[in-house]
């Protein structure tokens, strides 16, 4: 599940970059603004928090 979240975020970032490069600076700024807005929604913040906590837990387990 965590792998899918990371893959999803990477795909969104890549897509935003690609669309921004093709559409020009104005569209890039618009995409960036909307991506930032989406990144800070409650659901995404919750998913980031859960993912961060899970990665810390796994890091400790691997370190043992």
C-alpha positions as CSV (number, residue, x, y, z in Angstrom):
1,X,0.0,0.0,0.0
2,X,2.8,2.4,0.9
3,X,4.6,1.6,-2.4
4,X,1.5,2.5,-4.3
5,X,1.2,5.9,-2.5
6,X,4.8,6.7,-3.4
7,X,4.3,5.6,-6.9
8,X,1.1,7.7,-7.1
9,X,2.9,10.9,-5.8
10,X,5.8,10.3,-8.2
11,X,3.4,9.9,-11.2
12,X,1.6,13.1,-10.3
13,X,4.9,15.0,-10.0
14,X,6.1,13.7,-13.3
15,X,2.8,14.5,-15.0
16,X,2.8,18.0,-13.7
17,X,6.3,18.5,-14.8
18,X,5.6,17.2,-18.3
19,X,2.4,19.2,-18.7
20,X,4.1,22.3,-17.5
21,X,7.0,21.9,-19.9
22,X,4.7,21.5,-22.9
23,X,2.2,24.2,-22.0
24,X,4.5,27.1,-21.1
25,X,5.2,29.1,-18.1
26,X,1.7,30.4,-17.4
27,X,0.1,26.9,-17.5
28,X,3.0,25.6,-15.4
29,X,2.2,28.1,-12.7
30,X,-1.4,27.1,-12.8
31,X,-0.6,23.5,-12.4
32,X,1.9,24.2,-9.7
33,X,-0.7,26.2,-7.8
34,X,-3.3,23.4,-8.1
35,X,-0.8,20.7,-7.1
36,X,0.2,22.7,-4.0
37,X,-3.5,23.1,-3.1
38,X,-4.1,19.3,-3.5
39,X,-0.9,18.5,-1.6
40,X,-2.2,20.4,1.4
41,X,-5.7,18.9,1.6
42,X,-6.7,17.1,4.7
43,X,-6.7,13.6,3.0
44,X,-3.3,14.0,1.6
45,X,-1.9,15.4,4.8
46,X,-3.3,12.4,6.6
47,X,-1.8,10.0,4.1
48,X,1.6,11.7,4.4
49,X,1.4,11.4,8.2
50,X,0.5,7.7,8.0
51,X,3.2,7.0,5.5
52,X,5.8,8.8,7.5
53,X,4.9,6.9,10.7
54,X,4.9,3.6,8.8
55,X,8.3,4.3,7.3
56,X,9.8,5.2,10.7
57,X,8.3,1.9,12.1
58,X,9.8,-0.1,9.3
59,X,13.2,1.6,9.6
60,X,13.3,0.7,13.3
61,X,12.4,-2.9,12.5
62,X,15.0,-3.2,9.8
63,X,17.7,-1.6,12.0
64,X,17.2,-4.3,14.7
